[in-house]
Amino acid sequence: MNTPAKLGAYALGLAVVFGATFGVGTAVGGVGTPPVAKKHTAHGETGAAGHSGGSDSGGSPTPSAQATPAGASIPGGLQVSQNGYTLTPLTTTVEPGTSVDFRFTVTGPDGKPVTGYQVQHDKKLHFILVSRDLAHFQHLHPVEAGDGVWSVPLTLPSAGAYRMFADFAPEGGKGMTLGADLYAAGEYAPKALPSAGRTATVDGYTVTLDGDLVPGRASRVTLTISKDGKPVTDLQPYLGAYGHLVALRGGDLAYLHVHPDGEPGDGETRPGPEIVFYAEVPSRGDYRFFLDFQHDGEVRTTDFTVHANDAPASGERPGGHSGDHDESQSGSGGHGEHTH
């Protein structure tokens, strides 16, 4: 089969998958009320969710969805439009391996590009890009080009399907995360999610995860960072925190974006080696977690595959809520590509 024919069949298959996964996202509903943070709040808070969610990962297992009460919120990132706000990519062609000036807008309920944003964790808008098989991850920082247009240098490393997320809060409005699909032409073979694990490595750093996830409950997750066998006790703030965590549900890329318990300079939070999150995931299944942390002036990213089941969480706070922030669990370091 020639390349155009393969792409046509692939696109048709994606259309079927997208319809199915949107139904899963609707059935799953929101991720529940976020735990009470010391000072930080999660990006993209949307109604009952307090988090945000995305789309479908080719090649990763579909989570076992749990039904939620009627009227529950859809996790963020699964929709290109929400509450009258719509994410619109202006760059429509992206060649794999080639850097482009990628541009997009967010239009408001009046149909005009939004120009007023609240600053959340040092940025007006956070931009995340992942491949649909969750093998590639980028946390980028677009700039305002004027008239409500955002611009960011973007490279899709190889052919395939990708998901972009815009995480923001318009002036006078609540935070949300919108998502849209991007494609790079060429033959594409999705990768399976790496196995769950509790240790990841990057550039001589080792990150160890402790804690378990239970759907619909706030579970304490601790990520401990060491370098060359020694605890790292001088982490540097990055986006207003000692760690920045993005979680995506395998199967539909439901998006969860949170920050650790406490914040730099609050007199209580230590700059390592431990970073504590309170994770609340919407359903059973596998999740991918991407942790950004800064040390010695450089931001590094580790990734984990996390499985949430119905067993009692060892790190869960009494009452199911308290503390701050999201996710975690096991992983294989360095599986995905990570760019800042």
C-alpha positions in Angstrom: 0.0 0.0 0.0 1.5 3.4 -0.9 1.9 6.2 1.6 -1.2 8.2 0.7 -3.3 5.1 0.9 -1.8 4.2 4.3 -2.5 7.7 5.6 -6.0 7.6 4.4 -6.7 4.3 6.2 -4.9 5.6 9.3 -7.0 8.8 9.3 -10.2 6.7 8.9 -9.1 4.5 11.8 -8.4 7.6 14.0 -11.9 9.0 13.2 -13.4 5.8 14.6 -11.2 5.8 17.6 -11.9 9.5 18.4 -15.6 8.9 18.4 -15.2 5.9 20.7 -12.9 7.7 23.1 -15.1 10.7 23.3 -17.8 8.4 24.5 -15.5 7.0 27.1 -14.6 10.5 28.3 -18.3 11.4 28.7 -19.0 8.2 30.6 -16.1 8.7 32.9 -17.0 12.3 33.7 -14.9 14.7 35.8 -12.0 13.9 38.0 -13.6 15.1 41.2 -13.0 18.1 43.5 -9.3 18.7 43.8 -7.6 18.4 47.2 -7.2 21.6 49.2 -3.7 22.9 48.4 -1.5 24.8 50.8 -1.1 27.6 48.2 -0.9 26.2 44.7 -4.0 25.3 42.6 -4.1 23.1 39.6 -4.0 24.4 36.1 -7.1 24.1 34.0 -9.7 23.8 36.7 -13.0 22.9 35.2 -16.1 22.6 37.3 -16.0 19.5 39.4 -12.8 18.3 37.8 -10.3 20.8 39.0 -8.1 19.2 36.4 -8.0 18.9 32.6 -8.0 16.1 30.1 -7.1 15.0 26.6 -7.6 12.5 23.8 -6.7 9.1 22.5 -3.4 7.4 22.5 -2.8 5.0 19.6 -1.3 1.8 20.8 -2.0 2.2 24.5 -4.6 0.2 26.4 -8.0 1.7 26.8 -8.8 2.3 30.6 -11.6 0.5 32.3 -14.0 3.4 32.6 -16.3 3.8 35.6 -19.7 5.4 35.2 -20.2 8.7 37.0 -23.4 10.6 37.9 -25.2 12.4 35.1 -24.1 15.9 34.6 -20.5 15.3 35.8 -17.8 17.3 34.0 -15.8 15.8 31.1 -12.1 15.8 31.9 -10.2 18.7 30.4 -8.4 18.5 27.0 -10.9 16.1 25.5 -12.7 19.0 23.8 -11.6 21.6 21.3 -14.3 23.9 22.6 -15.7 24.5 26.1 -17.9 27.2 27.6 -17.8 29.2 24.4 -14.0 29.1 24.1 -12.4 27.3 21.1 -8.9 26.3 20.4 -8.0 27.0 16.7 -4.6 26.0 15.2 -3.5 28.5 12.5 -0.7 26.4 11.3 -2.2 23.4 9.4 0.9 21.7 7.9 3.7 20.3 9.9 6.5 18.3 8.2 8.1 15.7 10.5 11.5 16.7 11.7 11.2 20.3 10.6 10.8 23.3 12.9 7.8 25.5 12.1 6.5 28.7 13.6 3.4 27.1 15.0 0.5 29.6 15.6 -2.9 29.2 17.2 -5.6 31.3 18.8 -8.3 30.8 21.5 -11.6 32.5 20.5 -14.0 33.5 23.2 -17.8 33.4 23.4 -18.0 36.5 21.2 -16.1 34.7 18.4 -13.1 37.0 18.8 -9.5 35.9 19.7 -9.0 36.1 23.5 -6.4 38.7 24.4 -6.8 38.8 28.2 -5.4 36.0 30.3 -4.7 35.4 34.0 -1.2 34.5 34.9 -1.0 31.0 36.4 2.3 29.6 37.6 4.3 32.3 35.9 2.6 31.9 32.5 -0.6 33.2 30.8 -0.9 30.0 28.8 0.8 26.6 29.2 1.2 24.5 26.0 1.7 20.8 26.0 2.3 18.5 23.0 2.3 14.7 23.1 2.2 12.0 20.5 -1.0 10.0 20.8 0.9 6.9 21.8 2.5 9.0 24.6 6.0 8.2 23.5 6.8 11.9 22.9 6.2 14.8 25.3 7.0 18.5 25.0 6.2 21.3 27.5 6.6 24.5 25.5 6.2 28.2 26.2 4.5 30.1 23.4 4.6 33.9 23.2 1.9 36.4 22.2 2.3 37.5 18.6 -0.4 40.1 18.8 -4.2 40.2 18.2 -4.8 37.1 20.3 -2.4 34.9 18.3 0.1 32.7 20.1 3.4 31.6 18.4 5.8 28.8 19.4 8.7 27.0 17.5 7.5 23.5 17.1 9.0 20.3 15.7 7.1 17.0 15.4 10.0 14.5 15.6 8.4 11.8 13.3 5.3 11.0 11.3 2.1 10.3 13.2 -0.7 11.8 15.2 -0.2 14.3 18.1 -2.3 16.1 20.6 -1.8 19.7 21.6 -3.2 21.2 24.9 -3.7 24.8 25.7 -4.0 25.3 29.5 -5.2 28.8 30.5 -7.7 31.0 32.4 -9.2 33.9 30.6 -9.6 37.2 32.5 -12.7 37.0 34.6 -13.2 33.3 33.9 -12.2 29.9 35.2 -9.3 27.8 34.2 -9.7 25.2 31.4 -7.7 23.0 29.1 -8.6 22.7 25.4 -7.2 20.1 23.1 -6.7 19.7 19.3 -5.1 17.1 17.0 -2.0 17.6 14.8 -0.7 15.3 12.1 2.7 14.8 10.5 2.5 12.9 7.2 4.3 9.6 6.8 4.2 6.0 7.9 3.4 5.6 11.6 3.7 2.7 13.9 2.4 3.5 17.4 4.3 2.3 20.4 2.8 0.5 23.4 3.0 2.1 26.8 6.0 1.1 28.8 5.4 -1.1 31.8 4.6 0.4 35.1 7.5 0.9 37.4 8.6 3.1 40.3 12.0 4.4 39.2 13.0 6.6 36.3 16.4 8.1 35.4 17.5 11.1 33.3 21.0 12.7 33.0 22.4 10.9 36.1 19.3 11.7 38.2 17.1 9.0 39.7 13.5 9.7 40.5 11.6 7.2 42.7 7.9 7.1 43.2 6.1 6.1 46.4 2.3 5.9 46.7 -0.7 4.4 44.9 -3.6 5.8 42.9 -7.3 5.1 43.6 -9.9 6.5 41.2 -12.0 9.3 42.6 -9.9 9.7 45.7 -7.0 12.0 46.6 -3.9 9.8 46.9 -0.6 11.0 48.3 2.2 10.4 45.8 5.9 11.3 46.7 8.6 11.7 44.1 12.1 11.6 45.5 15.1 12.9 43.5 18.7 11.8 43.8 21.8 12.3 41.8 24.7 9.9 41.7 23.2 8.2 44.7 22.9 11.4 46.8 19.6 13.2 47.7 19.0 16.4 45.8 18.2 19.0 48.4 18.6 22.2 46.3 16.0 22.0 43.6 15.3 25.3 41.9 11.8 26.7 41.4 10.3 26.1 38.0 7.0 27.8 37.0 6.5 28.7 40.7 7.1 25.2 42.1 9.8 22.6 42.8 8.1 20.2 40.4 5.7 20.4 37.6 3.6 17.3 36.8 1.4 16.5 33.8 -0.7 13.3 33.7 -2.4 11.8 30.7 -4.8 8.9 30.7 -3.9 6.1 28.3 -6.6 5.4 25.8 -8.0 8.9 25.4 -5.4 11.4 26.8 -7.6 12.8 29.5 -5.4 15.6 30.8 -4.5 16.3 34.5 -2.2 19.1 35.4 -1.2 19.8 39.0 1.6 21.1 41.2 3.2 19.8 44.4 2.1 20.4 48.0 3.4 23.8 49.1 5.5 26.3 47.2 9.0 27.8 47.3 9.4 30.4 49.9 6.4 29.5 52.0 8.6 28.6 55.0 7.6 25.0 55.0 8.3 23.4 51.6 11.8 22.1 51.2 13.7 22.2 47.9 13.9 18.4 47.7 14.7 15.6 47.7 10.9 14.9 48.0 8.2 16.5 46.0 4.7 15.6 47.3 1.6 15.5 45.1 -2.0 14.7 45.9 -3.4 12.9 42.9 -7.0 12.3 42.0 -7.6 10.3 38.8 -11.1 9.8 37.3 -11.0 6.1 36.5 -9.2 2.8 36.6 -6.5 2.3 34.0 -3.0 3.3 33.0 -1.7 6.9 33.1 1.5 8.5 31.9 3.1 11.0 34.2 5.7 13.6 33.1 7.6 15.3 35.9 9.6 18.5 35.1 12.1 19.6 37.7 14.9 22.1 37.7 18.4 21.7 39.1 21.7 23.4 38.3 19.9 25.7 36.0 18.5 23.1 33.7 15.0 21.6 33.5 14.8 17.9 33.1 11.8 15.6 32.6 11.2 12.0 33.8 8.3 9.9 32.9 6.3 7.1 34.6 3.5 4.7 33.7 1.0 4.6 36.5 -1.8 2.1 37.0 -4.8 3.1 39.1 -7.0 0.4 40.5 -9.6 0.0 43.2 -7.4 -1.2 46.0 -7.0 1.1 49.1 -4.3 3.7 48.6 -1.5 3.5 51.1 -0.9 7.2 50.9 -4.5 8.4 50.8 -5.4 11.1 53.3 -8.4 10.5 55.6 -11.6 11.7 54.0 -10.2 11.4 50.5 -9.3 15.1 50.1 -6.6 17.3 51.4 -3.2 18.6 50.4 -2.5 19.6 46.8 -1.8 18.2 43.4 -1.6 15.3 41.2 -0.4 12.2 40.2 2.1 9.7 39.7 3.1 6.2 39.7 5.5 4.0 38.0 7.6 4.3 35.1 10.4 3.6 32.8 12.7 6.6 32.5 13.6 8.0 29.2 10.9 6.2 27.1 9.5 9.3 25.7 11.2 12.3 24.2 10.9 15.5 26.3 11.5 19.0 25.2 11.3 22.4 26.9 
